[in-house]
């Protein structure tokens, strides 16, 4: 019965709509019978004069809470004089520094969690010579810094040897929750390895799509870590990633760090303090050069900077197929032809993966923007048309009247 009544009401609604469409009153040419007609202003009608004061005035202040100490900027109605000494016109119970920025006078040296009374003295000058007509007093309240969670640095490679762990930075966050996912090397062709983001409470930063492990990730560790520190101070706590993930396997790790207390307050779905980062723990590092003849790769040890001999380097396509595999020699080099590098569709090169003799794994994402040297002066000195000469004096620095020997070197075009 309920369904039939609903259908009946629906039929009545559509019938009413149809009748309204057939109503002559709804025709475009029918005169309007409901409400007044909009009457636009005439083109020559007088306009209201702009209101405002031509007197030099203090308008407002704003606080930058992103810096370690709050920066207060006072805004005036006209530009200030960058050469003037404003310290005589600022009365505040705190040693401060002053800087002029256009119409703003910025004050440094203050602290979070304080309340201060600021007085601007009569006579404070503008750049055009105008002066403040009377004393201005305002109460400044500096709340605590927003809670913040982030990673130190912006890289994604963590050295495997002599590394304490992953440095996590926090502000006003006594405890964090950490979740570690691992994505196997064979699934990384479908992921986007990024440096993620750091976020303070109230900021809207998110990672999604290929930038997160998704279904390719496997959770390998979950837990909490204390991050104690003074109020409003930036604290760095090392997360012992080697102890949590155990023996390394080829692949990459995705680290999620959240304000644990915010999660307990059911703020997990809001923009609480949090950070996300991809990490590759390895002793191998790539350097690659690409030209019209293909790509040349050098694999080195992060610990010693020496070429890594015996490392297997694979060129992985967008389809996750291994296009080619080579083993580095004494020079740590591997080379891939232009035909391989110019593949299309599923055969488009996606990444380079290196597997070291000690189990290390390294990754080079070919989708990332390379360093383009084509617009830089890297060609070197032009060769002379007929020959070249080099004159070397021994020693290089000679006192007056000392006999020196020179060693000229002549080179022709051959």
KOLTOR-695504 format. One record per residue (C-alpha): residue in three letters; x, y, z. Coordinates in pm, whole numbers. Layout:
BEGIN
+-----+--------+--------+--------+
| res |      u |      v |      w |
+-----+--------+--------+--------+
| ALA |      X |      Y |      Z |
...
+-----+--------+--------+--------+
This chain:
BEGIN
+-----+--------+--------+--------+
| res |      u |      v |      w |
+-----+--------+--------+--------+
| UNK |      0 |      0 |      0 |
| UNK |    282 |    239 |     79 |
| UNK |    440 |    174 |   -259 |
| UNK |    111 |    227 |   -443 |
| UNK |     47 |    555 |   -260 |
| UNK |    398 |    675 |   -344 |
| UNK |    342 |    595 |   -710 |
| UNK |      7 |    774 |   -699 |
| UNK |    167 |   1084 |   -551 |
| UNK |    435 |   1071 |   -818 |
| UNK |    171 |   1056 |  -1089 |
| UNK |    -10 |   1353 |   -941 |
| UNK |    318 |   1549 |   -930 |
| UNK |    399 |   1486 |  -1294 |
| UNK |     42 |   1558 |  -1396 |
| UNK |     61 |   1891 |  -1215 |
| UNK |    386 |   1971 |  -1393 |
| UNK |    225 |   1891 |  -1727 |
| UNK |    -74 |   2113 |  -1655 |
| UNK |    158 |   2394 |  -1551 |
| UNK |    343 |   2362 |  -1880 |
| UNK |     15 |   2398 |  -2068 |
| UNK |    -95 |   2701 |  -1864 |
| UNK |   -110 |   3008 |  -2092 |
| UNK |     20 |   3216 |  -1804 |
| UNK |    351 |   3035 |  -1840 |
| UNK |    397 |   3125 |  -2204 |
| UNK |    702 |   3348 |  -2275 |
| UNK |    486 |   3632 |  -2413 |
| UNK |    245 |   3633 |  -2123 |
| UNK |    268 |   3940 |  -1898 |
| UNK |    432 |   3888 |  -1564 |
| UNK |    171 |   3875 |  -1288 |
| UNK |    385 |   3782 |   -986 |
| UNK |    627 |   4024 |   -824 |
| UNK |    768 |   4361 |   -932 |
| UNK |    958 |   4420 |  -1252 |
| UNK |   1332 |   4476 |  -1221 |
| UNK |   1414 |   4837 |  -1296 |
| UNK |   1784 |   4898 |  -1388 |
| UNK |   1964 |   5219 |  -1297 |
| UNK |   1984 |   5476 |  -1571 |
| UNK |   2323 |   5516 |  -1734 |
| UNK |   2349 |   5884 |  -1632 |
| UNK |   2221 |   5832 |  -1277 |
| UNK |   2456 |   5975 |  -1006 |
| UNK |   2664 |   5724 |   -815 |
| UNK |   2736 |   5733 |   -444 |
| UNK |   3070 |   5889 |   -365 |
| UNK |   3339 |   5664 |   -226 |
| UNK |   3371 |   5698 |    147 |
| UNK |   3699 |   5682 |    326 |
| UNK |   3941 |   5882 |    530 |
| UNK |   4240 |   6062 |    386 |
| UNK |   4404 |   6052 |    726 |
| UNK |   4697 |   5820 |    794 |
| UNK |   4562 |   5540 |   1018 |
| UNK |   4643 |   5205 |   1172 |
| UNK |   4400 |   4946 |   1030 |
| UNK |   4460 |   4592 |   1165 |
| UNK |   4715 |   4325 |   1247 |
| UNK |   4773 |   3969 |   1129 |
| UNK |   4983 |   3688 |   1277 |
| UNK |   5185 |   3432 |   1084 |
| UNK |   5176 |   3107 |   1284 |
| UNK |   5372 |   2893 |   1036 |
| UNK |   5712 |   3008 |   1158 |
| UNK |   5882 |   2882 |   1479 |
| UNK |   5799 |   3216 |   1643 |
| UNK |   5490 |   3422 |   1562 |
| UNK |   5542 |   3715 |   1327 |
| UNK |   5304 |   4004 |   1378 |
| UNK |   5239 |   4248 |   1095 |
| UNK |   5058 |   4580 |   1152 |
| UNK |   4880 |   4721 |    846 |
| UNK |   4843 |   5097 |    792 |
| UNK |   4641 |   5298 |    543 |
| UNK |   4948 |   5416 |    351 |
| UNK |   5299 |   5287 |    276 |
| UNK |   5560 |   5329 |    548 |
| UNK |   5908 |   5476 |    521 |
| UNK |   6163 |   5191 |    492 |
| UNK |   6441 |   5422 |    617 |
| UNK |   6258 |   5542 |    928 |
| UNK |   6333 |   5419 |   1280 |
| UNK |   5999 |   5300 |   1412 |
| UNK |   6131 |   5166 |   1741 |
| UNK |   6054 |   5499 |   1909 |
| UNK |   5688 |   5469 |   1808 |
| UNK |   5631 |   5109 |   1925 |
| UNK |   5564 |   5044 |   2292 |
| UNK |   5549 |   4675 |   2385 |
| UNK |   5682 |   4492 |   2689 |
| UNK |   5913 |   4266 |   2488 |
| UNK |   6242 |   4301 |   2296 |
| UNK |   6135 |   4298 |   1931 |
| UNK |   6272 |   4346 |   1582 |
| UNK |   6101 |   4564 |   1321 |
| UNK |   6080 |   4541 |    942 |
| UNK |   5889 |   4756 |    693 |
| UNK |   5702 |   4587 |    407 |
| UNK |   5497 |   4838 |    209 |
| UNK |   5200 |   4931 |    425 |
| UNK |   5297 |   4676 |    689 |
| UNK |   5522 |   4702 |    991 |
| UNK |   5623 |   4349 |   1091 |
| UNK |   5735 |   4270 |   1446 |
| UNK |   5953 |   3971 |   1531 |
| UNK |   6082 |   3827 |   1857 |
| UNK |   5744 |   3742 |   2012 |
| UNK |   5641 |   3404 |   2150 |
| UNK |   5336 |   3182 |   2123 |
| UNK |   5097 |   3145 |   2413 |
| UNK |   5132 |   3508 |   2524 |
| UNK |   4912 |   3816 |   2551 |
| UNK |   5076 |   4154 |   2498 |
| UNK |   4949 |   4512 |   2489 |
| UNK |   5088 |   4714 |   2198 |
| UNK |   5081 |   5092 |   2180 |
| UNK |   5150 |   5286 |   1860 |
| UNK |   5268 |   5633 |   1952 |
| UNK |   5130 |   5954 |   1808 |
| UNK |   5347 |   6082 |   1525 |
| UNK |   5436 |   5746 |   1370 |
| UNK |   5533 |   5851 |   1014 |
| UNK |   5420 |   5730 |    674 |
| UNK |   5639 |   5743 |    365 |
| UNK |   5463 |   6058 |    237 |
| UNK |   5519 |   6246 |    563 |
| UNK |   5174 |   6192 |    714 |
| UNK |   5171 |   6096 |   1081 |
| UNK |   4953 |   5903 |   1319 |
| UNK |   4720 |   6158 |   1481 |
| UNK |   4686 |   5988 |   1821 |
| UNK |   4807 |   5691 |   2022 |
| UNK |   4662 |   5356 |   1917 |
| UNK |   4648 |   5066 |   2163 |
| UNK |   4560 |   4705 |   2088 |
| UNK |   4580 |   4375 |   2275 |
| UNK |   4770 |   4099 |   2096 |
| UNK |   4690 |   3738 |   2178 |
| UNK |   4919 |   3465 |   2048 |
| UNK |   4759 |   3123 |   2070 |
| UNK |   4969 |   2808 |   2072 |
| UNK |   5116 |   2692 |   1743 |
| UNK |   4890 |   2456 |   1551 |
| UNK |   4973 |   2089 |   1602 |
| UNK |   5210 |   1972 |   1328 |
| UNK |   5343 |   1638 |   1203 |
| UNK |   5605 |   1607 |    929 |
| UNK |   5922 |   1442 |    806 |
| UNK |   6265 |   1603 |    813 |
| UNK |   6392 |   1669 |    460 |
| UNK |   6217 |   1607 |    131 |
| UNK |   6392 |   1296 |     -7 |
| UNK |   6256 |    944 |    -38 |
| UNK |   6585 |    752 |     -3 |
| UNK |   6696 |    647 |    347 |
| UNK |   7053 |    512 |    371 |
| UNK |   7064 |    153 |    490 |
| UNK |   7409 |    182 |    651 |
| UNK |   7475 |    403 |    955 |
| UNK |   7124 |    553 |    948 |
| UNK |   6953 |    604 |   1283 |
| UNK |   6606 |    589 |   1132 |
| UNK |   6337 |    816 |    993 |
| UNK |   6331 |   1165 |   1148 |
| UNK |   5979 |   1280 |   1236 |
| UNK |   5916 |   1642 |   1330 |
| UNK |   5626 |   1741 |   1556 |
| UNK |   5491 |   2053 |   1722 |
| UNK |   5248 |   2023 |   2015 |
| UNK |   5191 |   1654 |   1939 |
| UNK |   5292 |   1434 |   2236 |
| UNK |   5223 |   1103 |   2062 |
| UNK |   5192 |    980 |   1704 |
| UNK |   5048 |    673 |   1540 |
| UNK |   5267 |    517 |   1270 |
| UNK |   5154 |    274 |    999 |
| UNK |   5404 |    119 |    756 |
| UNK |   5296 |    -42 |    426 |
| UNK |   5523 |   -222 |    184 |
| UNK |   5475 |   -236 |   -192 |
| UNK |   5674 |   -506 |   -370 |
| UNK |   5913 |   -410 |   -648 |
| UNK |   5691 |   -574 |   -911 |
| UNK |   5399 |   -343 |   -826 |
| UNK |   5590 |    -15 |   -823 |
| UNK |   5533 |     38 |  -1196 |
| UNK |   5173 |    118 |  -1105 |
| UNK |   5255 |    352 |   -816 |
| UNK |   5383 |    710 |   -803 |
| UNK |   5676 |    746 |   -562 |
| UNK |   5650 |   1096 |   -414 |
| UNK |   5775 |   1282 |   -108 |
| UNK |   5417 |   1299 |     16 |
| UNK |   5320 |   1587 |    241 |
| UNK |   5349 |   1733 |    590 |
| UNK |   5045 |   1897 |    746 |
| UNK |   4957 |   2105 |   1049 |
| UNK |   4618 |   2085 |   1214 |
| UNK |   4364 |   2260 |    993 |
| UNK |   4550 |   2212 |    666 |
| UNK |   4394 |   2023 |    375 |
| UNK |   4665 |   1803 |    225 |
| UNK |   4589 |   1458 |     87 |
| UNK |   4750 |   1182 |   -118 |
| UNK |   4536 |    965 |   -343 |
| UNK |   4538 |    751 |   -655 |
| UNK |   4879 |    621 |   -758 |
| UNK |   5044 |    827 |   -481 |
| UNK |   4928 |    578 |   -214 |
| UNK |   4985 |    201 |   -188 |
| UNK |   4618 |    115 |   -239 |
| UNK |   4550 |   -251 |   -303 |
| UNK |   4918 |   -306 |   -386 |
| UNK |   5028 |   -233 |    -29 |
| UNK |   5067 |   -478 |    258 |
| UNK |   5069 |   -347 |    615 |
| UNK |   5390 |   -458 |    788 |
| UNK |   5378 |   -256 |   1110 |
| UNK |   5140 |    -44 |   1315 |
| UNK |   5204 |    121 |   1649 |
| UNK |   5250 |    441 |   1847 |
| UNK |   5554 |    646 |   1944 |
| UNK |   5595 |    917 |   2206 |
| UNK |   5712 |   1255 |   2073 |
| UNK |   5751 |   1463 |   2392 |
| UNK |   5876 |   1819 |   2383 |
| UNK |   5827 |   2172 |   2506 |
| UNK |   5510 |   2355 |   2412 |
| UNK |   5525 |   2532 |   2074 |
| UNK |   5874 |   2396 |   2006 |
| UNK |   5965 |   2184 |   1705 |
| UNK |   6072 |   1836 |   1820 |
| UNK |   6256 |   1576 |   1610 |
| UNK |   6207 |   1212 |   1706 |
| UNK |   6374 |    926 |   1519 |
| UNK |   6146 |    642 |   1420 |
| UNK |   6357 |    319 |   1419 |
| UNK |   6231 |    188 |   1088 |
| UNK |   6492 |    -91 |   1071 |
| UNK |   6363 |   -239 |   1398 |
| UNK |   6001 |   -224 |   1287 |
| UNK |   6022 |   -371 |    937 |
| UNK |   6298 |   -622 |   1009 |
| UNK |   6477 |   -770 |    710 |
| UNK |   6452 |   -558 |    397 |
| UNK |   6276 |   -690 |     88 |
| UNK |   6286 |   -538 |   -263 |
| UNK |   6024 |   -267 |   -284 |
| UNK |   5923 |     62 |   -127 |
| UNK |   5763 |    154 |    204 |
| UNK |   5481 |    402 |    263 |
| UNK |   5481 |    568 |    605 |
| UNK |   5170 |    722 |    759 |
| UNK |   5214 |    936 |   1073 |
| UNK |   4915 |   1088 |   1254 |
| UNK |   4850 |   1285 |   1571 |
| UNK |   4744 |    997 |   1797 |
| UNK |   4545 |   1213 |   2040 |
| UNK |   4352 |   1371 |   1753 |
| UNK |   4257 |   1023 |   1633 |
| UNK |   4134 |    933 |   1983 |
| UNK |   3917 |   1245 |   1979 |
| UNK |   3746 |   1108 |   1668 |
| UNK |   3919 |   1357 |   1445 |
| UNK |   4054 |   1091 |   1213 |
| UNK |   3828 |   1202 |    929 |
| UNK |   3913 |   1570 |    967 |
| UNK |   4222 |   1769 |    880 |
| UNK |   4430 |   1683 |   1185 |
| UNK |   4812 |   1700 |   1195 |
| UNK |   4952 |   1419 |    979 |
| UNK |   5223 |   1329 |    728 |
| UNK |   5275 |   1078 |    446 |
| UNK |   5599 |    972 |    277 |
| UNK |   5737 |    701 |     47 |
| UNK |   6069 |    558 |    167 |
| UNK |   6326 |    335 |     -7 |
| UNK |   6587 |    198 |    233 |
| UNK |   6901 |    113 |     38 |
| UNK |   7275 |    157 |     -7 |
| UNK |   7243 |    202 |   -384 |
| UNK |   7196 |    524 |   -578 |
| UNK |   7126 |    588 |   -946 |
| UNK |   7274 |    845 |  -1180 |
| UNK |   7139 |    832 |  -1535 |
| UNK |   7208 |   1026 |  -1856 |
| UNK |   6964 |   1013 |  -2145 |
| UNK |   7041 |   1120 |  -2501 |
| UNK |   6944 |   1033 |  -2855 |
| UNK |   7155 |    718 |  -2836 |
| UNK |   6973 |    579 |  -2530 |
| UNK |   7037 |    588 |  -2156 |
| UNK |   7355 |    528 |  -1960 |
| UNK |   7322 |    442 |  -1591 |
| UNK |   7572 |    442 |  -1307 |
| UNK |   7496 |    263 |   -980 |
| UNK |   7699 |    364 |   -674 |
| UNK |   7712 |    289 |   -304 |
| UNK |   7564 |    563 |    -86 |
| UNK |   7809 |    473 |    190 |
| UNK |   8134 |    480 |    -11 |
| UNK |   8031 |    653 |   -339 |
| UNK |   8216 |    374 |   -524 |
| UNK |   8064 |    209 |   -832 |
| UNK |   7850 |    -91 |   -744 |
| UNK |   7983 |   -393 |   -933 |
| UNK |   7756 |   -688 |  -1000 |
| UNK |   7426 |   -503 |   -952 |
| UNK |   7144 |   -615 |  -1179 |
| UNK |   6969 |   -320 |  -1346 |
| UNK |   6627 |   -378 |  -1498 |
| UNK |   6441 |   -145 |  -1733 |
| UNK |   6072 |   -182 |  -1645 |
| UNK |   5796 |    -83 |  -1886 |
| UNK |   5466 |     85 |  -1808 |
| UNK |   5301 |   -256 |  -1845 |
| UNK |   5537 |   -388 |  -1571 |
| UNK |   5731 |   -600 |  -1820 |
| UNK |   6110 |   -613 |  -1786 |
| UNK |   6230 |   -470 |  -2118 |
| UNK |   6597 |   -544 |  -2051 |
| UNK |   6829 |   -653 |  -1773 |
| UNK |   7201 |   -586 |  -1738 |
| UNK |   7469 |   -646 |  -1475 |
| UNK |   7704 |   -360 |  -1389 |
| UNK |   8079 |   -405 |  -1433 |
| UNK |   8370 |   -254 |  -1244 |
| UNK |   8255 |     95 |  -1345 |
| UNK |   7902 |     36 |  -1212 |
| UNK |   7752 |    121 |  -1550 |
| UNK |   7467 |    -21 |  -1753 |
| UNK |   7346 |     95 |  -2095 |
| UNK |   7009 |     75 |  -2266 |
| UNK |   6963 |    139 |  -2637 |
| UNK |   6754 |    413 |  -2795 |
| UNK |   6514 |    151 |  -2933 |
| UNK |   6431 |     37 |  -2579 |
| UNK |   6403 |    391 |  -2446 |
| UNK |   6171 |    498 |  -2729 |
| UNK |   5906 |    232 |  -2672 |
| UNK |   5541 |    333 |  -2682 |
| UNK |   5214 |    232 |  -2515 |
| UNK |   5276 |    -52 |  -2272 |
| UNK |   5643 |    -70 |  -2372 |
| UNK |   5712 |    288 |  -2263 |
| UNK |   5998 |    280 |  -2008 |
| UNK |   5854 |    348 |  -1663 |
| UNK |   6135 |    295 |  -1412 |
| UNK |   6481 |    153 |  -1348 |
| UNK |   6529 |   -100 |  -1070 |
| UNK |   6865 |   -208 |   -930 |
| UNK |   6933 |   -522 |   -723 |
| UNK |   7265 |   -522 |   -539 |
| UNK |   7476 |   -820 |   -439 |
| UNK |   7397 |   -750 |    -70 |
| UNK |   7021 |   -747 |   -126 |
| UNK |   6987 |   -373 |   -173 |
| UNK |   6712 |   -239 |   -396 |
| UNK |   6707 |    102 |   -565 |
| UNK |   6456 |    271 |   -790 |
| UNK |   6468 |    551 |  -1047 |
| UNK |   6128 |    684 |  -1155 |
| UNK |   6153 |    781 |  -1523 |
| UNK |   5829 |    981 |  -1499 |
| UNK |   5995 |   1239 |  -1276 |
| UNK |   6130 |   1553 |  -1442 |
| UNK |   6499 |   1509 |  -1527 |
| UNK |   6767 |   1776 |  -1495 |
| UNK |   6773 |   1939 |  -1839 |
| UNK |   7120 |   2071 |  -1925 |
| UNK |   7037 |   2169 |  -2284 |
| UNK |   6988 |   2533 |  -2187 |
| UNK |   7298 |   2551 |  -1967 |
| UNK |   7655 |   2646 |  -2070 |
| UNK |   7798 |   2296 |  -2045 |
| UNK |   7963 |   2275 |  -2389 |
| UNK |   8303 |   2379 |  -2257 |
| UNK |   8564 |   2597 |  -2428 |
| UNK |   8551 |   2620 |  -2805 |
| UNK |   8844 |   2453 |  -2981 |
| UNK |   9071 |   2685 |  -3187 |
| UNK |   9060 |   2647 |  -3562 |
| UNK |   9424 |   2539 |  -3614 |
| UNK |   9580 |   2444 |  -3283 |
| UNK |   9585 |   2489 |  -2908 |
| UNK |   9854 |   2568 |  -2653 |
| UNK |   9882 |   2528 |  -2276 |
| UNK |  10157 |   2696 |  -2072 |
| UNK |  10225 |   2566 |  -1721 |
| UNK |  10468 |   2746 |  -1483 |
| UNK |  10644 |   2558 |  -1204 |
| UNK |  10580 |   2659 |   -930 |
| UNK |  10250 |   2835 |   -983 |
| UNK |  10334 |   3129 |   -754 |
| UNK |  10671 |   3303 |   -804 |
| UNK |  10831 |   3590 |   -611 |
| UNK |  11000 |   3871 |   -809 |
| UNK |  11331 |   3795 |   -989 |
| UNK |  11297 |   3419 |   -945 |
| UNK |  11386 |   3196 |  -1237 |
| UNK |  11098 |   2975 |  -1344 |
| UNK |  11059 |   2692 |  -1590 |
| UNK |  10767 |   2664 |  -1823 |
| UNK |  10617 |   2353 |  -1973 |
| UNK |  10435 |   2437 |  -2296 |
| UNK |  10202 |   2185 |  -2452 |
| UNK |  10096 |   2227 |  -2815 |
| UNK |   9808 |   2036 |  -2974 |
| UNK |   9691 |   2034 |  -3333 |
| UNK |   9348 |   1934 |  -3465 |
| UNK |   9441 |   1567 |  -3476 |
+-----+--------+--------+--------+
